[in-house]
Amino acid sequence: MPEGPSILNLRNKLLPFKGKIVKNAGGYGKMPTDWIKGKKLQDIQTWGKHLLFVFTNGTVRVHLMLFGKILINERRNVNRSFFLEFAKGEINGYVVKAQKLKGKSSDEYDWRIDIMSDEFDPAYVKTLLKENSNKTIDDVLMHQNLFAGVGNKIRNEALYRAGIHPLSKVGKIPAAKMNQLIKEVVKYANIFYKNLATSGKHDFFEVYKKEYAADGSEVTMKVLPRTKRKIYYSEHKQKLYS
């Protein structure tokens, strides 16, 4: 599944379509698209893992889910789940979920929890974390209503860099350590984004899918029973707070 940096990188590639008139729109998804045709694409925004196409009469939220793909001026030999066609060029979504927001994106989303946003507010996030003190940090980091844009890569790397065991209880993690973790989330997300923007790929990991971590310690991999997602960590470097 794409993470916040991937969606922001995609948004930047789509910016040439900003200000252009949609000649045709459609797809096999449930959302009607007649309201988009003939309208100007006012803006393209991101929030967490959501891509937002903003029009004067509404906003389309696109989620790439687990296996979705957005292609620019390129088509596959399968039906498109969502597409926008312009006089010059087209945006084609495959296995994506498109929905029309009920209100403005500013009413729908809180950018204070978006890790890629300039409005990201660590102090506000810390107040939300207090409501999740009995949960483990590996689970909480993936909550999009707390850390919008965090996926498995960012989760594993940030925890390693902060020296926190993924199964630590949120309420047991010292305040200084939690501050460090939040900083590492944003720092690594920006490393992730810059690598994509400059090279088109991201494979800079210190623990994720590694046999040995950056400090030379052996990496442990576990499959979480509830989510079935894999976590990677160093028993040597990452302290368990329980």
PyRosetta script that sets phi, psi and omega in degrees:
from pyrosetta import init, pose_from_sequence

init()
pose = pose_from_sequence("MPEGPSILNLRNKLLPFKGKIVKNAGGYGKMPTDWIKGKKLQDIQTWGKHLLFVFTNGTVRVHLMLFGKILINERRNVNRSFFLEFAKGEINGYVVKAQKLKGKSSDEYDWRIDIMSDEFDPAYVKTLLKENSNKTIDDVLMHQNLFAGVGNKIRNEALYRAGIHPLSKVGKIPAAKMNQLIKEVVKYANIFYKNLATSGKHDFFEVYKKEYAADGSEVTMKVLPRTKRKIYYSEHKQKLYS")
pose.set_psi(1, 133.2)
pose.set_omega(1, 177.5)
pose.set_phi(2, -60.9)
pose.set_psi(2, 147.3)
pose.set_omega(2, 177.3)
pose.set_phi(3, -109.1)
pose.set_psi(3, 175.2)
pose.set_omega(3, -175.8)
pose.set_phi(4, -48.0)
pose.set_psi(4, -47.2)
pose.set_omega(4, 179.8)
pose.set_phi(5, -61.0)
pose.set_psi(5, -37.0)
pose.set_omega(5, 179.4)
pose.set_phi(6, -65.1)
pose.set_psi(6, -41.0)
pose.set_omega(6, -178.8)
pose.set_phi(7, -69.3)
pose.set_psi(7, -39.5)
pose.set_omega(7, 177.9)
pose.set_phi(8, -64.9)
pose.set_psi(8, -40.0)
pose.set_omega(8, 177.5)
pose.set_phi(9, -63.6)
pose.set_psi(9, -40.7)
pose.set_omega(9, 177.1)
pose.set_phi(10, -63.5)
pose.set_psi(10, -43.8)
pose.set_omega(10, 179.2)
pose.set_phi(11, -55.8)
pose.set_psi(11, -43.0)
pose.set_omega(11, -178.8)
pose.set_phi(12, -65.3)
pose.set_psi(12, -33.0)
pose.set_omega(12, 176.8)
pose.set_phi(13, -70.5)
pose.set_psi(13, -26.2)
pose.set_omega(13, -178.5)
pose.set_phi(14, -86.8)
pose.set_psi(14, -10.4)
pose.set_omega(14, -174.4)
pose.set_phi(15, -56.9)
pose.set_psi(15, -28.9)
pose.set_omega(15, 176.5)
pose.set_phi(16, -58.4)
pose.set_psi(16, -19.1)
pose.set_omega(16, 179.0)
pose.set_phi(17, -84.6)
pose.set_psi(17, -11.2)
pose.set_omega(17, 180.0)
pose.set_phi(18, -62.5)
pose.set_psi(18, 131.9)
pose.set_omega(18, -179.5)
pose.set_phi(19, 87.7)
pose.set_psi(19, -2.1)
pose.set_omega(19, -179.1)
pose.set_phi(20, -92.1)
pose.set_psi(20, 153.7)
pose.set_omega(20, 179.4)
pose.set_phi(21, -88.0)
pose.set_psi(21, 132.3)
pose.set_omega(21, 177.4)
pose.set_phi(22, -78.6)
pose.set_psi(22, 117.8)
pose.set_omega(22, 178.3)
pose.set_phi(23, -83.3)
pose.set_psi(23, -33.5)
pose.set_omega(23, -179.6)
pose.set_phi(24, -153.3)
pose.set_psi(24, 146.8)
pose.set_omega(24, 178.5)
pose.set_phi(25, -145.2)
pose.set_psi(25, 151.9)
pose.set_omega(25, -179.9)
pose.set_phi(26, 176.2)
pose.set_psi(26, -156.0)
pose.set_omega(26, -177.1)
pose.set_phi(27, 132.7)
pose.set_psi(27, 163.8)
pose.set_omega(27, -177.1)
pose.set_phi(28, -85.0)
pose.set_psi(28, 2.4)
pose.set_omega(28, 177.9)
pose.set_phi(29, -67.9)
pose.set_psi(29, 169.8)
pose.set_omega(29, -175.9)
pose.set_phi(30, -73.9)
pose.set_psi(30, -22.5)
pose.set_omega(30, -174.8)
pose.set_phi(31, -72.7)
pose.set_psi(31, 126.0)
pose.set_omega(31, 172.6)
pose.set_phi(32, -61.9)
pose.set_psi(32, 147.3)
pose.set_omega(32, -176.9)
pose.set_phi(33, -124.4)
pose.set_psi(33, 1.4)
pose.set_omega(33, -179.4)
pose.set_phi(34, -59.6)
pose.set_psi(34, -31.8)
pose.set_omega(34, -177.7)
pose.set_phi(35, -68.0)
pose.set_psi(35, -14.1)
pose.set_omega(35, -178.9)
pose.set_phi(36, -89.0)
pose.set_psi(36, -30.9)
pose.set_omega(36, -172.7)
pose.set_phi(37, -61.9)
pose.set_psi(37, 130.9)
pose.set_omega(37, -179.8)
pose.set_phi(38, 83.6)
pose.set_psi(38, 1.2)
pose.set_omega(38, -178.6)
pose.set_phi(39, -98.1)
pose.set_psi(39, 152.3)
pose.set_omega(39, 178.1)
pose.set_phi(40, -85.0)
pose.set_psi(40, 134.3)
pose.set_omega(40, 174.6)
pose.set_phi(41, -76.0)
pose.set_psi(41, 103.0)
pose.set_omega(41, -173.3)
pose.set_phi(42, -72.6)
pose.set_psi(42, -38.9)
pose.set_omega(42, -175.8)
pose.set_phi(43, -162.4)
pose.set_psi(43, 161.4)
pose.set_omega(43, 172.8)
pose.set_phi(44, -127.7)
pose.set_psi(44, 121.9)
pose.set_omega(44, -177.4)
pose.set_phi(45, -123.9)
pose.set_psi(45, 168.6)
pose.set_omega(45, 172.1)
pose.set_phi(46, -132.2)
pose.set_psi(46, 151.2)
pose.set_omega(46, 169.9)
pose.set_phi(47, -145.6)
pose.set_psi(47, 114.0)
pose.set_omega(47, -177.8)
pose.set_phi(48, 57.5)
pose.set_psi(48, -119.9)
pose.set_omega(48, -179.8)
pose.set_phi(49, -99.3)
pose.set_psi(49, 12.9)
pose.set_omega(49, -178.8)
pose.set_phi(50, -102.2)
pose.set_psi(50, 137.1)
pose.set_omega(50, 173.9)
pose.set_phi(51, -105.5)
pose.set_psi(51, 130.0)
pose.set_omega(51, -172.5)
pose.set_phi(52, -119.8)
pose.set_psi(52, 121.9)
pose.set_omega(52, 174.9)
pose.set_phi(53, -102.2)
pose.set_psi(53, 114.6)
pose.set_omega(53, -171.7)
pose.set_phi(54, -100.7)
pose.set_psi(54, 124.8)
pose.set_omega(54, 175.4)
pose.set_phi(55, -121.1)
pose.set_psi(55, 165.9)
pose.set_omega(55, -179.9)
pose.set_phi(56, -64.6)
pose.set_psi(56, -28.7)
pose.set_omega(56, -176.4)
pose.set_phi(57, -105.8)
pose.set_psi(57, 14.7)
pose.set_omega(57, 177.5)
pose.set_phi(58, 154.3)
pose.set_psi(58, 171.5)
pose.set_omega(58, -179.8)
pose.set_phi(59, -128.3)
pose.set_psi(59, 134.5)
pose.set_omega(59, 176.4)
pose.set_phi(60, -98.4)
pose.set_psi(60, 124.3)
pose.set_omega(60, 174.2)
pose.set_phi(61, -97.7)
pose.set_psi(61, 126.2)
pose.set_omega(61, 178.1)
pose.set_phi(62, -116.7)
pose.set_psi(62, 126.7)
pose.set_omega(62, 176.9)
pose.set_phi(63, -115.8)
pose.set_psi(63, 129.2)
pose.set_omega(63, -177.6)
pose.set_phi(64, -81.3)
pose.set_psi(64, -4.7)
pose.set_omega(64, 178.6)
pose.set_phi(65, 54.7)
pose.set_psi(65, -144.5)
pose.set_omega(65, -178.0)
pose.set_phi(66, -84.4)
pose.set_psi(66, -38.1)
pose.set_omega(66, -171.0)
pose.set_phi(67, -125.8)
pose.set_psi(67, 16.1)
pose.set_omega(67, -177.5)
pose.set_phi(68, -70.8)
pose.set_psi(68, 159.8)
pose.set_omega(68, -178.7)
pose.set_phi(69, -148.1)
pose.set_psi(69, 138.3)
pose.set_omega(69, 172.8)
pose.set_phi(70, -113.5)
pose.set_psi(70, 123.1)
pose.set_omega(70, 178.7)
pose.set_phi(71, -111.5)
pose.set_psi(71, 142.7)
pose.set_omega(71, -179.8)
pose.set_phi(72, -109.2)
pose.set_psi(72, 120.0)
pose.set_omega(72, 179.7)
pose.set_phi(73, 55.1)
pose.set_psi(73, 37.4)
pose.set_omega(73, -179.2)
pose.set_phi(74, -151.1)
pose.set_psi(74, 142.9)
pose.set_omega(74, 179.0)
pose.set_phi(75, -128.3)
pose.set_psi(75, 153.1)
pose.set_omega(75, 172.6)
pose.set_phi(76, -103.1)
pose.set_psi(76, 166.6)
pose.set_omega(76, 180.0)
pose.set_phi(77, -86.6)
pose.set_psi(77, 40.8)
pose.set_omega(77, 175.7)
pose.set_phi(78, -139.0)
pose.set_psi(78, 162.9)
pose.set_omega(78, -178.9)
pose.set_phi(79, -66.0)
pose.set_psi(79, 144.4)
pose.set_omega(79, 178.2)
pose.set_phi(80, -85.5)
pose.set_psi(80, 136.7)
pose.set_omega(80, 178.0)
pose.set_phi(81, -82.0)
pose.set_psi(81, -25.2)
pose.set_omega(81, 175.6)
pose.set_phi(82, -159.1)
pose.set_psi(82, 137.6)
pose.set_omega(82, 177.6)
pose.set_phi(83, -149.8)
pose.set_psi(83, 154.7)
pose.set_omega(83, 173.3)
pose.set_phi(84, -129.6)
pose.set_psi(84, 124.9)
pose.set_omega(84, 179.0)
pose.set_phi(85, -114.1)
pose.set_psi(85, 136.6)
pose.set_omega(85, -178.8)
pose.set_phi(86, -118.8)
pose.set_psi(86, 174.8)
pose.set_omega(86, 177.9)
pose.set_phi(87, -57.9)
pose.set_psi(87, -37.8)
pose.set_omega(87, 175.8)
pose.set_phi(88, -130.8)
pose.set_psi(88, 107.3)
pose.set_omega(88, 176.9)
pose.set_phi(89, 101.3)
pose.set_psi(89, 167.4)
pose.set_omega(89, -178.8)
pose.set_phi(90, -155.8)
pose.set_psi(90, 154.9)
pose.set_omega(90, 176.5)
pose.set_phi(91, -116.6)
pose.set_psi(91, 121.5)
pose.set_omega(91, -175.2)
pose.set_phi(92, -121.3)
pose.set_psi(92, 123.8)
pose.set_omega(92, 179.3)
pose.set_phi(93, -107.0)
pose.set_psi(93, 134.1)
pose.set_omega(93, 179.1)
pose.set_phi(94, -122.7)
pose.set_psi(94, 128.5)
pose.set_omega(94, -178.7)
pose.set_phi(95, 54.9)
pose.set_psi(95, 41.9)
pose.set_omega(95, 175.6)
pose.set_phi(96, -114.0)
pose.set_psi(96, 160.3)
pose.set_omega(96, 178.2)
pose.set_phi(97, -111.1)
pose.set_psi(97, 118.4)
pose.set_omega(97, 179.8)
pose.set_phi(98, -109.5)
pose.set_psi(98, 133.9)
pose.set_omega(98, 178.9)
pose.set_phi(99, -138.1)
pose.set_psi(99, 147.5)
pose.set_omega(99, 174.3)
pose.set_phi(100, -90.4)
pose.set_psi(100, 126.1)
pose.set_omega(100, 178.2)
pose.set_phi(101, -69.2)
pose.set_psi(101, 146.8)
pose.set_omega(101, -180.0)
pose.set_phi(102, -71.2)
pose.set_psi(102, -32.2)
pose.set_omega(102, -179.8)
pose.set_phi(103, -132.7)
pose.set_psi(103, -161.3)
pose.set_omega(103, 177.8)
pose.set_phi(104, -72.6)
pose.set_psi(104, 153.9)
pose.set_omega(104, 179.4)
pose.set_phi(105, -60.5)
pose.set_psi(105, -32.6)
pose.set_omega(105, 179.2)
pose.set_phi(106, -66.7)
pose.set_psi(106, -24.7)
pose.set_omega(106, 177.2)
pose.set_phi(107, -85.0)
pose.set_psi(107, -26.7)
pose.set_omega(107, -174.5)
pose.set_phi(108, -85.3)
pose.set_psi(108, -34.0)
pose.set_omega(108, -169.8)
pose.set_phi(109, -120.4)
pose.set_psi(109, 150.3)
pose.set_omega(109, 175.0)
pose.set_phi(110, -112.8)
pose.set_psi(110, 104.7)
pose.set_omega(110, -176.7)
pose.set_phi(111, -73.1)
pose.set_psi(111, -4.9)
pose.set_omega(111, 177.6)
pose.set_phi(112, -68.4)
pose.set_psi(112, -16.8)
pose.set_omega(112, 179.2)
pose.set_phi(113, -109.9)
pose.set_psi(113, 3.0)
pose.set_omega(113, 179.0)
pose.set_phi(114, -83.4)
pose.set_psi(114, 114.5)
pose.set_omega(114, -173.0)
pose.set_phi(115, -66.1)
pose.set_psi(115, -17.9)
pose.set_omega(115, 179.8)
pose.set_phi(116, -99.5)
pose.set_psi(116, 1.0)
pose.set_omega(116, -176.5)
pose.set_phi(117, -91.9)
pose.set_psi(117, 147.1)
pose.set_omega(117, 174.0)
pose.set_phi(118, -66.9)
pose.set_psi(118, -17.0)
pose.set_omega(118, -179.6)
pose.set_phi(119, -90.6)
pose.set_psi(119, 0.1)
pose.set_omega(119, 179.5)
pose.set_phi(120, -54.8)
pose.set_psi(120, 130.7)
pose.set_omega(120, -172.9)
pose.set_phi(121, -123.3)
pose.set_psi(121, 98.5)
pose.set_omega(121, -179.4)
pose.set_phi(122, -56.7)
pose.set_psi(122, -38.7)
pose.set_omega(122, -178.9)
pose.set_phi(123, -64.1)
pose.set_psi(123, -40.2)
pose.set_omega(123, 178.9)
pose.set_phi(124, -67.1)
pose.set_psi(124, -41.1)
pose.set_omega(124, 178.7)
pose.set_phi(125, -61.0)
pose.set_psi(125, -39.0)
pose.set_omega(125, 179.8)
pose.set_phi(126, -63.4)
pose.set_psi(126, -34.4)
pose.set_omega(126, 176.7)
pose.set_phi(127, -66.7)
pose.set_psi(127, -35.2)
pose.set_omega(127, 178.1)
pose.set_phi(128, -70.6)
pose.set_psi(128, -33.3)
pose.set_omega(128, -178.9)
pose.set_phi(129, -64.8)
pose.set_psi(129, -28.1)
pose.set_omega(129, 179.9)
pose.set_phi(130, -62.4)
pose.set_psi(130, -26.4)
pose.set_omega(130, 179.2)
pose.set_phi(131, -80.3)
pose.set_psi(131, -4.1)
pose.set_omega(131, -178.5)
pose.set_phi(132, -124.9)
pose.set_psi(132, 31.1)
pose.set_omega(132, -172.6)
pose.set_phi(133, -63.8)
pose.set_psi(133, -25.9)
pose.set_omega(133, -177.4)
pose.set_phi(134, -90.3)
pose.set_psi(134, -2.0)
pose.set_omega(134, -179.6)
pose.set_phi(135, -93.5)
pose.set_psi(135, 161.6)
pose.set_omega(135, 177.6)
pose.set_phi(136, -84.3)
pose.set_psi(136, 148.9)
pose.set_omega(136, -173.5)
pose.set_phi(137, -66.6)
pose.set_psi(137, -29.8)
pose.set_omega(137, 178.6)
pose.set_phi(138, -62.7)
pose.set_psi(138, -35.8)
pose.set_omega(138, 179.7)
pose.set_phi(139, -75.3)
pose.set_psi(139, -45.5)
pose.set_omega(139, -175.8)
pose.set_phi(140, -64.3)
pose.set_psi(140, -37.5)
pose.set_omega(140, -179.7)
pose.set_phi(141, -60.8)
pose.set_psi(141, -24.5)
pose.set_omega(141, -178.8)
pose.set_phi(142, -91.0)
pose.set_psi(142, -3.8)
pose.set_omega(142, 178.0)
pose.set_phi(143, -72.4)
pose.set_psi(143, 116.7)
pose.set_omega(143, -176.3)
pose.set_phi(144, -73.3)
pose.set_psi(144, -12.2)
pose.set_omega(144, 174.7)
pose.set_phi(145, -89.8)
pose.set_psi(145, 7.4)
pose.set_omega(145, 175.5)
pose.set_phi(146, -125.0)
pose.set_psi(146, -45.9)
pose.set_omega(146, -179.4)
pose.set_phi(147, -131.0)
pose.set_psi(147, 76.0)
pose.set_omega(147, -177.2)
pose.set_phi(148, -65.5)
pose.set_psi(148, 121.0)
pose.set_omega(148, 179.7)
pose.set_phi(149, 109.8)
pose.set_psi(149, -14.4)
pose.set_omega(149, 179.2)
pose.set_phi(150, -76.2)
pose.set_psi(150, 131.7)
pose.set_omega(150, 173.2)
pose.set_phi(151, -124.5)
pose.set_psi(151, -168.4)
pose.set_omega(151, -173.0)
pose.set_phi(152, -65.1)
pose.set_psi(152, -34.7)
pose.set_omega(152, -180.0)
pose.set_phi(153, -65.6)
pose.set_psi(153, -50.2)
pose.set_omega(153, -179.2)
pose.set_phi(154, -64.1)
pose.set_psi(154, -42.0)
pose.set_omega(154, 179.7)
pose.set_phi(155, -56.3)
pose.set_psi(155, -52.9)
pose.set_omega(155, -177.0)
pose.set_phi(156, -64.0)
pose.set_psi(156, -44.2)
pose.set_omega(156, -177.0)
pose.set_phi(157, -68.8)
pose.set_psi(157, -42.2)
pose.set_omega(157, -179.4)
pose.set_phi(158, -65.3)
pose.set_psi(158, -41.7)
pose.set_omega(158, 179.1)
pose.set_phi(159, -64.2)
pose.set_psi(159, -40.0)
pose.set_omega(159, 178.1)
pose.set_phi(160, -63.4)
pose.set_psi(160, -47.8)
pose.set_omega(160, -176.8)
pose.set_phi(161, -66.1)
pose.set_psi(161, -29.7)
pose.set_omega(161, 177.9)
pose.set_phi(162, -85.6)
pose.set_psi(162, -10.4)
pose.set_omega(162, 178.9)
pose.set_phi(163, 73.8)
pose.set_psi(163, 33.2)
pose.set_omega(163, -178.1)
pose.set_phi(164, -116.3)
pose.set_psi(164, 127.0)
pose.set_omega(164, 177.1)
pose.set_phi(165, -64.5)
pose.set_psi(165, 135.3)
pose.set_omega(165, -176.7)
pose.set_phi(166, -61.6)
pose.set_psi(166, -23.5)
pose.set_omega(166, -178.8)
pose.set_phi(167, -93.4)
pose.set_psi(167, 12.7)
pose.set_omega(167, 176.5)
pose.set_phi(168, -67.2)
pose.set_psi(168, 143.4)
pose.set_omega(168, 175.4)
pose.set_phi(169, -77.2)
pose.set_psi(169, 134.7)
pose.set_omega(169, -176.8)
pose.set_phi(170, -54.7)
pose.set_psi(170, -45.6)
pose.set_omega(170, -176.7)
pose.set_phi(171, -69.1)
pose.set_psi(171, -13.6)
pose.set_omega(171, -179.3)
pose.set_phi(172, -97.1)
pose.set_psi(172, -11.5)
pose.set_omega(172, -178.9)
pose.set_phi(173, -76.2)
pose.set_psi(173, 125.7)
pose.set_omega(173, -180.0)
pose.set_phi(174, -57.8)
pose.set_psi(174, 149.3)
pose.set_omega(174, -176.9)
pose.set_phi(175, -56.6)
pose.set_psi(175, -42.0)
pose.set_omega(175, -179.4)
pose.set_phi(176, -63.6)
pose.set_psi(176, -37.4)
pose.set_omega(176, 179.0)
pose.set_phi(177, -70.0)
pose.set_psi(177, -37.7)
pose.set_omega(177, 178.6)
pose.set_phi(178, -66.7)
pose.set_psi(178, -39.1)
pose.set_omega(178, 176.1)
pose.set_phi(179, -60.2)
pose.set_psi(179, -42.6)
pose.set_omega(179, 179.6)
pose.set_phi(180, -64.2)
pose.set_psi(180, -41.5)
pose.set_omega(180, -179.5)
pose.set_phi(181, -61.4)
pose.set_psi(181, -45.6)
pose.set_omega(181, -179.7)
pose.set_phi(182, -61.5)
pose.set_psi(182, -39.8)
pose.set_omega(182, 177.8)
pose.set_phi(183, -64.6)
pose.set_psi(183, -40.2)
pose.set_omega(183, -178.9)
pose.set_phi(184, -68.1)
pose.set_psi(184, -34.3)
pose.set_omega(184, 176.7)
pose.set_phi(185, -58.8)
pose.set_psi(185, -51.5)
pose.set_omega(185, -178.2)
pose.set_phi(186, -67.7)
pose.set_psi(186, -42.0)
pose.set_omega(186, -179.0)
pose.set_phi(187, -61.8)
pose.set_psi(187, -47.2)
pose.set_omega(187, -178.4)
pose.set_phi(188, -70.5)
pose.set_psi(188, -35.0)
pose.set_omega(188, 176.9)
pose.set_phi(189, -59.8)
pose.set_psi(189, -37.5)
pose.set_omega(189, 179.1)
pose.set_phi(190, -73.9)
pose.set_psi(190, -32.5)
pose.set_omega(190, 172.7)
pose.set_phi(191, -62.8)
pose.set_psi(191, -46.2)
pose.set_omega(191, 177.9)
pose.set_phi(192, -54.2)
pose.set_psi(192, -51.5)
pose.set_omega(192, -177.3)
pose.set_phi(193, -64.1)
pose.set_psi(193, -45.5)
pose.set_omega(193, -177.4)
pose.set_phi(194, -64.5)
pose.set_psi(194, -36.3)
pose.set_omega(194, 177.1)
pose.set_phi(195, -64.0)
pose.set_psi(195, -42.4)
pose.set_omega(195, 177.9)
pose.set_phi(196, -64.3)
pose.set_psi(196, -42.6)
pose.set_omega(196, -176.5)
pose.set_phi(197, -67.4)
pose.set_psi(197, -32.3)
pose.set_omega(197, -175.9)
pose.set_phi(198, -94.4)
pose.set_psi(198, -34.7)
pose.set_omega(198, -175.2)
pose.set_phi(199, -118.8)
pose.set_psi(199, -10.9)
pose.set_omega(199, -179.2)
pose.set_phi(200, 81.3)
pose.set_psi(200, 3.2)
pose.set_omega(200, 178.3)
pose.set_phi(201, -146.7)
pose.set_psi(201, 165.8)
pose.set_omega(201, 177.4)
pose.set_phi(202, -141.5)
pose.set_psi(202, 114.8)
pose.set_omega(202, 179.1)
pose.set_phi(203, -140.7)
pose.set_psi(203, 28.8)
pose.set_omega(203, -179.5)
pose.set_phi(204, -93.3)
pose.set_psi(204, 94.0)
pose.set_omega(204, -177.1)
pose.set_phi(205, -125.0)
pose.set_psi(205, 143.5)
pose.set_omega(205, 175.5)
pose.set_phi(206, -104.2)
pose.set_psi(206, -17.8)
pose.set_omega(206, -179.4)
pose.set_phi(207, -143.2)
pose.set_psi(207, -32.4)
pose.set_omega(207, -174.9)
pose.set_phi(208, -61.6)
pose.set_psi(208, 119.8)
pose.set_omega(208, 179.1)
pose.set_phi(209, 60.1)
pose.set_psi(209, 24.7)
pose.set_omega(209, 179.0)
pose.set_phi(210, -98.3)
pose.set_psi(210, 154.2)
pose.set_omega(210, 172.8)
pose.set_phi(211, -84.6)
pose.set_psi(211, -38.3)
pose.set_omega(211, 176.5)
pose.set_phi(212, -129.4)
pose.set_psi(212, 137.7)
pose.set_omega(212, -178.2)
pose.set_phi(213, -75.4)
pose.set_psi(213, 173.7)
pose.set_omega(213, -177.9)
pose.set_phi(214, -60.2)
pose.set_psi(214, -28.7)
pose.set_omega(214, 179.8)
pose.set_phi(215, -85.5)
pose.set_psi(215, 1.9)
pose.set_omega(215, 178.6)
pose.set_phi(216, 93.1)
pose.set_psi(216, -8.5)
pose.set_omega(216, -179.3)
pose.set_phi(217, -76.9)
pose.set_psi(217, 155.3)
pose.set_omega(217, -179.3)
pose.set_phi(218, -71.8)
pose.set_psi(218, 140.7)
pose.set_omega(218, 179.9)
pose.set_phi(219, -94.1)
pose.set_psi(219, 133.4)
pose.set_omega(219, 174.7)
pose.set_phi(220, -99.2)
pose.set_psi(220, 136.4)
pose.set_omega(220, 176.4)
pose.set_phi(221, -118.8)
pose.set_psi(221, 131.3)
pose.set_omega(221, 175.8)
pose.set_phi(222, -132.4)
pose.set_psi(222, 148.3)
pose.set_omega(222, 174.3)
pose.set_phi(223, -98.4)
pose.set_psi(223, 121.2)
pose.set_omega(223, -178.4)
pose.set_phi(224, -70.1)
pose.set_psi(224, 130.8)
pose.set_omega(224, -173.8)
pose.set_phi(225, -63.7)
pose.set_psi(225, -34.7)
pose.set_omega(225, -175.4)
pose.set_phi(226, -81.2)
pose.set_psi(226, -47.8)
pose.set_omega(226, -175.1)
pose.set_phi(227, -94.0)
pose.set_psi(227, -16.2)
pose.set_omega(227, -177.0)
pose.set_phi(228, 65.3)
pose.set_psi(228, 16.9)
pose.set_omega(228, 177.2)
pose.set_phi(229, -90.9)
pose.set_psi(229, 150.5)
pose.set_omega(229, -179.3)
pose.set_phi(230, -89.6)
pose.set_psi(230, 139.3)
pose.set_omega(230, 172.8)
pose.set_phi(231, -119.0)
pose.set_psi(231, 145.9)
pose.set_omega(231, -179.1)
pose.set_phi(232, -125.1)
pose.set_psi(232, 131.3)
pose.set_omega(232, -178.1)
pose.set_phi(233, -157.8)
pose.set_psi(233, 165.1)
pose.set_omega(233, 178.6)
pose.set_phi(234, -108.0)
pose.set_psi(234, 116.5)
pose.set_omega(234, 176.7)
pose.set_phi(235, -62.6)
pose.set_psi(235, -28.9)
pose.set_omega(235, -178.5)
pose.set_phi(236, -71.5)
pose.set_psi(236, -46.5)
pose.set_omega(236, -173.3)
pose.set_phi(237, -91.5)
pose.set_psi(237, -33.8)
pose.set_omega(237, -171.5)
pose.set_phi(238, -95.9)
pose.set_psi(238, 118.8)
pose.set_omega(238, -176.1)
pose.set_phi(239, -83.6)
pose.set_psi(239, 139.1)
pose.set_omega(239, 177.4)
pose.set_phi(240, -91.0)
pose.set_psi(240, 119.5)
pose.set_omega(240, 176.9)
pose.set_phi(241, -105.2)
pose.set_psi(241, 107.6)
pose.set_omega(241, -177.5)
pose.set_phi(242, -142.2)
pose.dump_pdb("model.pdb")
